[in-house]
């Protein structure tokens, strides 16, 4: 029986492997303008070539503002600021839209669970696309909502990755968002 199974696998493997090989890996992204490509995540690594503006690439992973990618022409690391995950190189994000009706007043973010630690309170209408720019990236463990306020919070900048609409105060954020919020919009 083992011999029969081995023969079947030997003949079936060439048919199965190409099916997996043609599947694209990574997220689709567009290169916004001509960009240098490095062998590692940063300019300290050697430059291995360049990616042309408006070329479509597959992003395998991102880390600290740099993304590892591959295309038919080149692979390596490119600055995240030079990529657009939208419909085209200069078009908006193509992910789901989370259009919630306006809500009430203030939202306070706290660095500690149970509304402890340092806080940042903002009003309805406040939008932060990248908390790195205001020094508050990945630093909140609880959220207090006041007067009917709501807040959409996301793990990555520009409302990418995991997002949630928070409609009631949270003494402790779940594992996906605990110390992992990078963008938000208050309603």
MDTraj code that builds the backbone (N, CA, C; nanometers):
import mdtraj as md
import numpy as np

residues = "UNK UNK UNK UNK UNK UNK UNK UNK UNK UNK UNK UNK UNK UNK UNK UNK UNK UNK UNK UNK UNK UNK UNK UNK UNK UNK UNK UNK UNK UNK UNK UNK UNK UNK UNK UNK UNK UNK UNK UNK UNK UNK UNK UNK UNK UNK UNK UNK UNK UNK UNK UNK UNK UNK UNK UNK UNK UNK UNK UNK UNK UNK UNK UNK UNK UNK UNK UNK UNK UNK UNK UNK UNK UNK UNK UNK UNK UNK UNK UNK UNK UNK UNK UNK UNK UNK UNK UNK UNK UNK UNK UNK UNK UNK UNK UNK UNK UNK UNK UNK UNK UNK UNK UNK UNK UNK UNK UNK UNK UNK UNK UNK UNK UNK UNK UNK UNK UNK UNK UNK UNK UNK UNK UNK UNK UNK UNK UNK UNK UNK UNK UNK UNK UNK UNK UNK UNK UNK UNK UNK UNK UNK UNK UNK UNK UNK UNK UNK UNK UNK UNK UNK UNK UNK UNK UNK UNK UNK UNK UNK UNK UNK UNK UNK UNK UNK UNK UNK UNK UNK UNK UNK UNK UNK UNK UNK UNK UNK UNK UNK UNK UNK UNK UNK UNK UNK UNK".split()
xyz = np.array([
    [0.0825, -0.1183, 0.0000],
    [0.0000, 0.0000, 0.0000],
    [0.0883, 0.1265, 0.0000],
    [0.1956, 0.1222, 0.0814],
    [0.2864, 0.2360, 0.0865],
    [0.3490, 0.2617, -0.0495],
    [0.3819, 0.1552, -0.1217],
    [0.4424, 0.1684, -0.2544],
    [0.3440, 0.2313, -0.3521],
    [0.2177, 0.1918, -0.3453],
    [0.1144, 0.2474, -0.4329],
    [0.0957, 0.3965, -0.4055],
    [0.0905, 0.4332, -0.2774],
    [0.0754, 0.5735, -0.2404],
    [0.1951, 0.6547, -0.2891],
    [0.3135, 0.6010, -0.2764],
    [0.4342, 0.6695, -0.3237],
    [0.4300, 0.6931, -0.4737],
    [0.3822, 0.5943, -0.5494],
    [0.3719, 0.6099, -0.6947],
    [0.2696, 0.7160, -0.7324],
    [0.1566, 0.7163, -0.6627],
    [0.0528, 0.8160, -0.6907],
    [0.1071, 0.9562, -0.6630],
    [0.1738, 0.9739, -0.5501],
    [0.2304, 1.1048, -0.5167],
    [0.3389, 1.1464, -0.6147],
    [0.4183, 1.0526, -0.6587],
    [0.5253, 1.0834, -0.7541],
    [0.4683, 1.1364, -0.8853],
    [0.3546, 1.0821, -0.9301],
    [0.2945, 1.1281, -1.0545],
    [0.2084, 1.2524, -1.0342],
    [0.1484, 1.2685, -0.9150],
    [0.0595, 1.3815, -0.8892],
    [0.1362, 1.5073, -0.8503],
    [0.2522, 1.4949, -0.7886],
    [0.3277, 1.6112, -0.7409],
    [0.3545, 1.7142, -0.8495],
    [0.3988, 1.6760, -0.9697],
    [0.4222, 1.7777, -1.0725],
    [0.2952, 1.8532, -1.1111],
    [0.1797, 1.7946, -1.0903],
    [0.0549, 1.8622, -1.1225],
    [0.0121, 1.9559, -1.0109],
    [0.0444, 1.9205, -0.8862],
    [0.0039, 2.0007, -0.7720],
    [0.0965, 2.1190, -0.7509],
    [0.2259, 2.1010, -0.7572],
    [0.3230, 2.2058, -0.7277],
    [0.3044, 2.3297, -0.8147],
    [0.2846, 2.3185, -0.9474],
    [0.2651, 2.4401, -1.0253],
    [0.1424, 2.5192, -0.9821],
    [0.0389, 2.4528, -0.9347],
    [-0.0796, 2.5249, -0.8892],
    [-0.0449, 2.6155, -0.7717],
    [0.0393, 2.5671, -0.6793],
    [0.0806, 2.6500, -0.5675],
    [0.1786, 2.7574, -0.6126],
    [0.2621, 2.7265, -0.7060],
    [0.3667, 2.8185, -0.7506],
    [0.3101, 2.9428, -0.8179],
    [0.1961, 2.9347, -0.8822],
    [0.1428, 3.0500, -0.9530],
    [0.0600, 3.1411, -0.8639],
    [0.0337, 3.0985, -0.7414],
    [-0.0439, 3.1822, -0.6515],
    [0.0412, 3.3002, -0.6056],
    [-0.0062, 3.4245, -0.6236],
    [0.0732, 3.5384, -0.5801],
    [0.0788, 3.5449, -0.4279],
    [0.1959, 3.5750, -0.3751],
    [0.2118, 3.5892, -0.2309],
    [0.2206, 3.7368, -0.1968],
    [0.1744, 3.7732, -0.0806],
    [0.1843, 3.9107, -0.0337],
    [0.0682, 3.9971, -0.0772],
    [0.0682, 4.1193, -0.0267],
    [-0.0355, 4.2176, -0.0571],
    [0.0034, 4.2983, -0.1792],
    [-0.0937, 4.3294, -0.2630],
    [-0.0697, 4.4118, -0.3811],
    [-0.0453, 4.5563, -0.3375],
    [0.0555, 4.6188, -0.3955],
    [0.0847, 4.7591, -0.3685],
    [0.1440, 4.8224, -0.4939],
    [0.1346, 4.9533, -0.5014],
    [0.1894, 5.0291, -0.6142],
    [0.3056, 5.1130, -0.5652],
    [0.4102, 5.1209, -0.6453],
    [0.5223, 5.2099, -0.6157],
    [0.4802, 5.3485, -0.6625],
    [0.4860, 5.4457, -0.5721],
    [0.4351, 5.5796, -0.6019],
    [0.5296, 5.6569, -0.6935],
    [0.6601, 5.6508, -0.6686],
    [0.7579, 5.7157, -0.7571],
    [0.8849, 5.6318, -0.7597],
    [0.9721, 5.6590, -0.8579],
    [1.0971, 5.5828, -0.8691],
    [1.1650, 5.5781, -0.7328],
    [1.2023, 5.4564, -0.6901],
    [1.2523, 5.4389, -0.5541],
    [1.3700, 5.3422, -0.5493],
    [1.4696, 5.3746, -0.4680],
    [1.5797, 5.2795, -0.4503],
    [1.5318, 5.1568, -0.3730],
    [1.5904, 5.0421, -0.4028],
    [1.5585, 4.9169, -0.3358],
    [1.6852, 4.8701, -0.2642],
    [1.6688, 4.8295, -0.1382],
    [1.7819, 4.7912, -0.0552],
    [1.7760, 4.6426, -0.0209],
    [1.8895, 4.5884, 0.0213],
    [1.8964, 4.4463, 0.0575],
    [1.8383, 4.4198, 0.1958],
    [1.8111, 4.5232, 0.2741],
    [1.7523, 4.5101, 0.4067],
    [1.6644, 4.6293, 0.4378],
    [1.6028, 4.6315, 0.5567],
    [1.5088, 4.7379, 0.5925],
    [1.5757, 4.8685, 0.6346],
    [1.6302, 4.9422, 0.5383],
    [1.6886, 5.0721, 0.5675],
    [1.7994, 5.1097, 0.4709],
    [1.8325, 5.2377, 0.4708],
    [1.9342, 5.2886, 0.3800],
    [2.0747, 5.2426, 0.4187],
    [2.0915, 5.1886, 0.5382],
    [2.2220, 5.1382, 0.5805],
    [2.2586, 5.0099, 0.5055],
    [2.1578, 4.9430, 0.4509],
    [2.1833, 4.8212, 0.3731],
    [2.2204, 4.8604, 0.2300],
    [2.2861, 4.7738, 0.1601],
    [2.3287, 4.8027, 0.0237],
    [2.2117, 4.8166, -0.0721],
    [2.2269, 4.9096, -0.1655],
    [2.1243, 4.9300, -0.2680],
    [2.1382, 4.8207, -0.3737],
    [2.0257, 4.7539, -0.4060],
    [2.0291, 4.6442, -0.5027],
    [1.9628, 4.6799, -0.6354],
    [1.9119, 4.7996, -0.6477],
    [1.8470, 4.8421, -0.7715],
    [1.7422, 4.9471, -0.7425],
    [1.6453, 4.9586, -0.8329],
    [1.5371, 5.0553, -0.8121],
    [1.4060, 4.9990, -0.8648],
    [1.2980, 5.0510, -0.8079],
    [1.1626, 5.0140, -0.8503],
    [1.1039, 5.1338, -0.9240],
    [1.0443, 5.1087, -1.0373],
    [0.9896, 5.2162, -1.1204],
    [0.8566, 5.2671, -1.0665],
    [0.8341, 5.3968, -1.0848],
    [0.7071, 5.4572, -1.0457],
    [0.5917, 5.3867, -1.1166],
    [0.4828, 5.3721, -1.0453],
    [0.3583, 5.3128, -1.0950],
    [0.3701, 5.1641, -1.1270],
    [0.4747, 5.0981, -1.0747],
    [0.4846, 4.9536, -1.0962],
    [0.4111, 4.8806, -0.9828],
    [0.3520, 4.7683, -1.0185],
    [0.2780, 4.6862, -0.9240],
    [0.3741, 4.5856, -0.8610],
    [0.3723, 4.5759, -0.7275],
    [0.4597, 4.4823, -0.6552],
    [0.3760, 4.4036, -0.5549],
    [0.4352, 4.2996, -0.4996],
    [0.3746, 4.2198, -0.3928],
    [0.4557, 4.2417, -0.2660],
    [0.3915, 4.2916, -0.1617],
    [0.4575, 4.3184, -0.0346],
    [0.4447, 4.1944, 0.0532],
    [0.5594, 4.1416, 0.0964],
    [0.5607, 4.0222, 0.1798],
    [0.5441, 4.0552, 0.3274],
    [0.6088, 4.1632, 0.3720],
    [0.5966, 4.2058, 0.5112],
    [0.6523, 4.3456, 0.5256],
    [0.6105, 4.4140, 0.6331],
    [0.6606, 4.5480, 0.6626],
    [0.7097, 4.5528, 0.8067],
    [0.8126, 4.6343, 0.8290],
    [0.8702, 4.6467, 0.9622],
    [0.9366, 4.7828, 0.9762],
    [0.8965, 4.8587, 1.0758],
    [0.9578, 4.9874, 1.1070],
    [0.9701, 5.0797, 0.9860],
    [0.8630, 5.0912, 0.9095],
    [0.8619, 5.1846, 0.7975],
    [0.9249, 5.1338, 0.6695],
    [0.9631, 5.0055, 0.6657],
    [1.0226, 4.9464, 0.5460],
    [0.9460, 4.8206, 0.5106],
    [0.9289, 4.7943, 0.3807],
    [0.8555, 4.6762, 0.3363],
    [0.9424, 4.5893, 0.2465],
    [0.9374, 4.4599, 0.2723],
    [1.0046, 4.3636, 0.1860],
    [0.9045, 4.3262, 0.0768],
    [0.9481, 4.3310, -0.0481],
    [0.8564, 4.3087, -0.1595],
    [0.9248, 4.2272, -0.2687],
    [0.8449, 4.1867, -0.3644],
    [0.8996, 4.1222, -0.4842],
    [0.8112, 4.1563, -0.6027],
    [0.8725, 4.1545, -0.7199],
    [0.8001, 4.1747, -0.8455],
    [0.8700, 4.0879, -0.9502],
    [0.8245, 4.0960, -1.0720],
    [0.8882, 4.0191, -1.1786],
    [1.0310, 4.0681, -1.2043],
    [1.0574, 4.1968, -1.1757],
    [1.1866, 4.2574, -1.2066],
    [1.2869, 4.2593, -1.0925],
    [1.2391, 4.2766, -0.9681],
    [1.3314, 4.2987, -0.8562],
    [1.2640, 4.2593, -0.7251],
    [1.3477, 4.2302, -0.6268],
    [1.2965, 4.2064, -0.4911],
    [1.3940, 4.2698, -0.3934],
    [1.3419, 4.3075, -0.2785],
    [1.4236, 4.3711, -0.1759],
    [1.3369, 4.4488, -0.0799],
    [1.3918, 4.5551, -0.0249],
    [1.3222, 4.6389, 0.0736],
    [1.3061, 4.7797, 0.0180],
    [1.1886, 4.8388, 0.0451],
    [1.1561, 4.9736, -0.0017],
    [1.0874, 5.0480, 0.1122],
    [1.1026, 5.1794, 0.1161],
    [1.0382, 5.2597, 0.2196],
    [0.8864, 5.2499, 0.2060],
    [0.8186, 5.2317, 0.3180],
    [0.6722, 5.2236, 0.3188],
    [0.6088, 5.3505, 0.2633],
    [0.6755, 5.4650, 0.2803],
    [0.6207, 5.5914, 0.2307],
    [0.6154, 5.5968, 0.0782],
    [0.6837, 5.5061, 0.0109],
    [0.6861, 5.5044, -0.1352],
    [0.5878, 5.4033, -0.1945],
    [0.5033, 5.3448, -0.1079],
    [0.4047, 5.2462, -0.1533],
    [0.2641, 5.2973, -0.1305],
    [0.1728, 5.2558, -0.2180],
    [0.0306, 5.2864, -0.2039],
    [-0.0444, 5.1551, -0.2172],
    [-0.1259, 5.1234, -0.1191],
    [-0.2028, 5.0003, -0.1205],
    [-0.3418, 5.0225, -0.1795],
    [-0.3606, 5.1274, -0.2593],
    [-0.4894, 5.1609, -0.3180],
    [-0.5156, 5.0899, -0.4493],
    [-0.6133, 5.1412, -0.5232],
    [-0.6526, 5.0831, -0.6515],
    [-0.5470, 5.1042, -0.7589],
    [-0.4667, 5.2063, -0.7433],
    [-0.3614, 5.2369, -0.8392],
    [-0.2534, 5.3155, -0.7676],
    [-0.1494, 5.3564, -0.8386],
    [-0.0373, 5.4226, -0.7725],
    [-0.0734, 5.5505, -0.6992],
    [-0.1720, 5.6231, -0.7441],
    [-0.2095, 5.7481, -0.6782],
    [-0.3577, 5.7522, -0.6444],
    [-0.4165, 5.6367, -0.6256],
    [-0.5589, 5.6297, -0.5942],
    [-0.5772, 5.5896, -0.4488],
    [-0.6971, 5.6133, -0.3932],
    [-0.7188, 5.5854, -0.2512],
    [-0.7192, 5.4372, -0.2186],
    [-0.7071, 5.4093, -0.0881],
    [-0.7100, 5.2738, -0.0356],
    [-0.8347, 5.2012, -0.0849],
    [-0.8173, 5.0762, -0.1284],
    [-0.9282, 5.0013, -0.1868],
    [-0.9972, 4.9084, -0.0887],
    [-0.9612, 4.9147, 0.0379],
    [-1.0219, 4.8270, 0.1386],
    [-1.1634, 4.8709, 0.1724],
    [-1.2260, 4.8013, 0.2666],
    [-1.3634, 4.8349, 0.3032],
    [-1.3712, 4.9719, 0.3671],
    [-1.4764, 5.0422, 0.3378],
    [-1.5000, 5.1735, 0.3954],
    [-1.5842, 5.1559, 0.5212],
    [-1.5451, 5.2249, 0.6265],
    [-1.6174, 5.2172, 0.7519],
    [-1.6782, 5.3538, 0.7802],
    [-1.7886, 5.3837, 0.7164],
    [-1.8532, 5.5135, 0.7306],
    [-1.9618, 5.5042, 0.8377],
    [-1.9288, 5.5518, 0.9571],
    [-2.0217, 5.5475, 1.0673],
    [-2.0815, 5.6856, 1.0871],
    [-2.2073, 5.6925, 1.1343],
    [-2.2689, 5.8235, 1.1566],
    [-2.1968, 5.8984, 1.2687],
    [-2.2004, 6.0321, 1.2664],
    [-2.1332, 6.1092, 1.3704],
    [-2.1918, 6.0788, 1.5078],
    [-2.1093, 6.0909, 1.6087],
    [-2.1527, 6.0643, 1.7455],
    [-2.1381, 6.1876, 1.8303],
    [-2.0996, 6.1678, 1.9547],
    [-2.0995, 6.2740, 2.0533],
    [-1.9710, 6.3489, 2.0687],
    [-1.9097, 6.3376, 2.1866],
    [-1.8079, 6.4322, 2.2266],
    [-1.6666, 6.3763, 2.2299],
    [-1.6165, 6.3516, 2.3505],
    [-1.4750, 6.3231, 2.3696],
    [-1.4437, 6.1746, 2.3828],
    [-1.3190, 6.1425, 2.3467],
    [-1.2634, 6.0092, 2.3657],
    [-1.1278, 6.0291, 2.4342],
    [-1.1026, 5.9483, 2.5384],
    [-0.9728, 5.9535, 2.6052],
    [-0.9055, 5.8180, 2.5917],
    [-0.7820, 5.8207, 2.5451],
    [-0.6984, 5.7013, 2.5328],
    [-0.6044, 5.6993, 2.6534],
    [-0.5845, 5.5811, 2.7130],
    [-0.4977, 5.5675, 2.8300],
    [-0.3884, 5.4643, 2.8026],
    [-0.2682, 5.4913, 2.8544],
    [-0.1573, 5.3989, 2.8338],
    [-0.1719, 5.2728, 2.9184],
    [-0.2437, 5.2796, 3.0301],
    [-0.2622, 5.1640, 3.1166],
    [-0.4038, 5.1086, 3.1096],
    [-0.4183, 4.9839, 3.1506],
    [-0.5513, 4.9228, 3.1595],
    [-0.6299, 4.9908, 3.2709],
    [-0.7626, 4.9870, 3.2613],
    [-0.8472, 5.0463, 3.3651],
    [-0.8385, 5.1965, 3.3721],
    [-0.8122, 5.2610, 3.2586],
    [-0.8064, 5.4068, 3.2478],
    [-0.6979, 5.4658, 3.3383],
    [-0.5800, 5.4053, 3.3360],
    [-0.4675, 5.4532, 3.4166],
    [-0.3528, 5.4935, 3.3242],
    [-0.2514, 5.5535, 3.3832],
    [-0.1341, 5.5945, 3.3065],
    [-0.1571, 5.7280, 3.2385],
    [-0.0727, 5.7585, 3.1424],
    [-0.0870, 5.8850, 3.0708],
    [-0.2086, 5.8781, 2.9802],
    [-0.2688, 5.9949, 2.9554],
    [-0.3899, 5.9976, 2.8736],
    [-0.3777, 6.0986, 2.7605],
    [-0.4569, 6.0742, 2.6583],
    [-0.4718, 6.1655, 2.5455],
    [-0.6208, 6.1747, 2.5186],
    [-0.6788, 6.2935, 2.5362],
    [-0.8223, 6.3131, 2.5132],
    [-0.8410, 6.3979, 2.3882],
    [-0.9344, 6.3552, 2.3034],
    [-0.9605, 6.4241, 2.1769],
    [-1.1106, 6.4409, 2.1580],
    [-1.1481, 6.5363, 2.0721],
    [-1.2889, 6.5681, 2.0457],
    [-1.3403, 6.4939, 1.9231],
    [-1.4728, 6.4896, 1.9081],
    [-1.5362, 6.4333, 1.7895],
    [-1.4806, 6.5036, 1.6665],
    [-1.4552, 6.4263, 1.5620],
    [-1.3986, 6.4806, 1.4397],
    [-1.2474, 6.4651, 1.4327],
    [-1.1823, 6.4300, 1.5422],
    [-1.0372, 6.4113, 1.5430],
    [-1.0006, 6.2892, 1.4598],
    [-0.9075, 6.3084, 1.3668],
    [-0.8596, 6.1998, 1.2816],
    [-0.7079, 6.1972, 1.2888],
    [-0.6530, 6.0803, 1.3200],
    [-0.5080, 6.0622, 1.3204],
    [-0.4789, 5.9442, 1.2285],
    [-0.4107, 5.9716, 1.1175],
    [-0.3795, 5.8663, 1.0210],
    [-0.2513, 5.7912, 1.0548],
    [-0.1632, 5.8530, 1.1336],
    [-0.0385, 5.7874, 1.1722],
    [0.0061, 5.8428, 1.3069],
    [-0.0190, 5.7658, 1.4142],
    [0.0108, 5.8111, 1.5503],
    [0.1603, 5.8294, 1.5745],
    [0.2446, 5.7746, 1.4884],
    [0.3890, 5.7968, 1.5007],
    [0.4181, 5.9463, 1.4933],
    [0.3441, 6.0159, 1.4081],
    [0.3696, 6.1582, 1.3852],
    [0.3370, 6.2449, 1.5054],
    [0.2548, 6.1931, 1.5994],
    [0.2232, 6.2700, 1.7199],
    [0.2819, 6.2041, 1.8450],
    [0.3665, 6.1047, 1.8263],
    [0.4348, 6.0401, 1.9375],
    [0.3488, 5.9468, 2.0209],
    [0.2414, 5.8929, 1.9644],
    [0.1520, 5.8055, 2.0399],
    [0.1268, 5.6717, 1.9720],
    [0.2187, 5.6229, 1.8947],
    [0.2003, 5.4960, 1.8247],
    [0.2087, 5.3779, 1.9218],
    [0.1141, 5.2860, 1.9094],
    [0.1149, 5.1613, 1.9874],
    [0.1313, 5.1856, 2.1364],
    [0.0548, 5.2804, 2.1928],
    [0.0760, 5.3139, 2.3338],
    [-0.0502, 5.3162, 2.4188],
    [-0.1629, 5.2610, 2.3698],
    [-0.2873, 5.2676, 2.4470],
    [-0.3375, 5.1296, 2.4847],
    [-0.3854, 5.1189, 2.6116],
    [-0.4406, 4.9920, 2.6610],
    [-0.5869, 5.0022, 2.7009],
    [-0.6404, 5.1241, 2.7151],
    [-0.7825, 5.1391, 2.7468],
    [-0.8358, 5.2674, 2.6822],
    [-0.9664, 5.2683, 2.6589],
    [-1.0318, 5.3832, 2.5946],
    [-1.1589, 5.4169, 2.6711],
    [-1.1774, 5.5455, 2.7042],
    [-1.2996, 5.5919, 2.7696],
    [-1.3756, 5.6824, 2.6722],
    [-1.5024, 5.6506, 2.6500],
    [-1.5887, 5.7300, 2.5624],
    [-1.6846, 5.8126, 2.6477],
    [-1.7103, 5.9371, 2.6060],
    [-1.8012, 6.0244, 2.6800],
    [-1.9094, 6.0798, 2.5891],
    [-2.0289, 6.0921, 2.6429],
    [-2.1423, 6.1564, 2.5751],
    [-2.1727, 6.0981, 2.4376],
    [-2.1734, 5.9663, 2.4252],
    [-2.2129, 5.9020, 2.3000],
    [-2.1061, 5.8999, 2.1920],
    [-1.9849, 5.9321, 2.2265],
    [-1.8766, 5.9312, 2.1274],
    [-1.8497, 5.7884, 2.0803],
    [-1.7950, 5.7769, 1.9608],
    [-1.7503, 5.6500, 1.9033],
    [-1.6138, 5.6760, 1.8424],
    [-1.5328, 5.5698, 1.8321],
    [-1.4020, 5.5857, 1.7702],
    [-1.3692, 5.4603, 1.6904],
    [-1.3236, 5.4819, 1.5687],
    [-1.2718, 5.3714, 1.4879],
    [-1.1222, 5.3695, 1.5097],
    [-1.0692, 5.2554, 1.5527],
    [-0.9261, 5.2412, 1.5780],
    [-0.8706, 5.1303, 1.4888],
    [-0.7477, 5.1501, 1.4394],
    [-0.6847, 5.0527, 1.3496],
    [-0.5402, 5.0291, 1.3921],
    [-0.4919, 4.9085, 1.3637],
    [-0.3552, 4.8691, 1.3998],
    [-0.2490, 4.9420, 1.3181],
    [-0.2771, 4.9722, 1.1917],
    [-0.1749, 5.0309, 1.1055],
    [-0.2147, 5.1711, 1.0614],
    [-0.1162, 5.2420, 1.0094],
    [-0.1420, 5.3788, 0.9648],
    [-0.2396, 5.3798, 0.8474],
    [-0.3053, 5.4925, 0.8295],
    [-0.4029, 5.5116, 0.7212],
    [-0.5155, 5.4096, 0.7240],
    [-0.5546, 5.3646, 0.8434],
    [-0.6693, 5.2756, 0.8632],
    [-0.6531, 5.1422, 0.7915],
    [-0.5308, 5.0887, 0.7906],
    [-0.5036, 4.9580, 0.7318],
    [-0.5056, 4.8527, 0.8415],
    [-0.5081, 4.7285, 0.8006],
    [-0.5000, 4.6126, 0.8885],
    [-0.6271, 4.6003, 0.9706],
    [-0.6145, 4.5530, 1.0936],
    [-0.7285, 4.5258, 1.1815],
    [-0.7885, 4.6572, 1.2304],
    [-0.9199, 4.6769, 1.2104],
    [-0.9902, 4.7954, 1.2582],
    [-1.1141, 4.7532, 1.3367],
    [-1.1513, 4.8351, 1.4341],
    [-1.2729, 4.8121, 1.5113],
    [-1.3402, 4.9451, 1.5378],
    [-1.4735, 4.9407, 1.5451],
    [-1.5498, 5.0567, 1.5902],
    [-1.5771, 5.0349, 1.7382],
    [-1.5265, 5.1241, 1.8218],
    [-1.5473, 5.1151, 1.9662],
    [-1.6656, 5.2054, 1.9999],
    [-1.7715, 5.1467, 2.0548],
    [-1.8935, 5.2211, 2.0850],
    [-1.9196, 5.2323, 2.2343],
    [-1.8382, 5.1663, 2.3151],
    [-1.8485, 5.1791, 2.4612],
    [-1.7077, 5.1734, 2.5195],
    [-1.6926, 5.2343, 2.6357],
    [-1.5609, 5.2392, 2.6997],
    [-1.5047, 5.0992, 2.7186],
    [-1.3725, 5.0885, 2.7039],
    [-1.3032, 4.9602, 2.7174],
    [-1.1946, 4.9748, 2.8237],
    [-1.2098, 4.9022, 2.9364],
    [-1.1083, 4.9068, 3.0420],
    [-0.9792, 4.8395, 2.9989],
    [-0.9927, 4.7448, 2.9066],
    [-0.8728, 4.6784, 2.8542],
    [-0.9009, 4.6404, 2.7090],
    [-0.8173, 4.6863, 2.6172],
    [-0.8356, 4.6554, 2.4754],
    [-0.7989, 4.5105, 2.4479],
    [-0.8630, 4.4527, 2.3449],
    [-0.8324, 4.3134, 2.3104],
    [-0.6900, 4.3006, 2.2571],
    [-0.6453, 4.1775, 2.2411],
    [-0.5082, 4.1497, 2.1995],
    [-0.4664, 4.2120, 2.0682],
    [-0.5609, 4.2290, 1.9748],
    [-0.5255, 4.2879, 1.8460],
    [-0.4988, 4.4380, 1.8565],
    [-0.5570, 4.5033, 1.9561],
    [-0.5439, 4.6480, 1.9659],
    [-0.4665, 4.6955, 2.0885],
    [-0.4468, 4.6104, 2.1876],
    [-0.3758, 4.6492, 2.3089],
    [-0.2333, 4.6905, 2.2743],
    [-0.2014, 4.8166, 2.3032],
    [-0.0707, 4.8733, 2.2676],
    [-0.0402, 4.8554, 2.1194],
    [-0.1422, 4.8673, 2.0346],
    [-0.1218, 4.8441, 1.8911],
    [-0.2039, 4.9380, 1.8032],
    [-0.2536, 5.0494, 1.8556],
    [-0.3338, 5.1432, 1.7757],
    [-0.2418, 5.2439, 1.7091],
    [-0.2564, 5.2589, 1.5760],
    [-0.1743, 5.3536, 1.5019],
    [-0.2575, 5.4606, 1.4300],
    [-0.3856, 5.4333, 1.4036],
    [-0.4704, 5.5354, 1.3425],
    [-0.6096, 5.5298, 1.4050],
    [-0.6769, 5.6463, 1.4087],
    [-0.8128, 5.6501, 1.4635],
    [-0.8917, 5.7674, 1.4085],
    [-1.0234, 5.7551, 1.4205],
    [-1.1161, 5.8623, 1.3828],
    [-1.2274, 5.8641, 1.4852],
    [-1.2522, 5.9813, 1.5431],
    [-1.3533, 5.9977, 1.6482],
    [-1.4817, 6.0528, 1.5862],
    [-1.5955, 5.9918, 1.6242],
    [-1.7278, 6.0330, 1.5746],
    [-1.8114, 6.0896, 1.6872],
])
top = md.Topology()
chain = top.add_chain()
for i, resn in enumerate(residues, 1):
    res = top.add_residue(resn, chain, resSeq=i)
    for name in ("N", "CA", "C"):
        top.add_atom(name, md.element.get_by_symbol(name[0]), res)
traj = md.Trajectory(xyz[None], top)
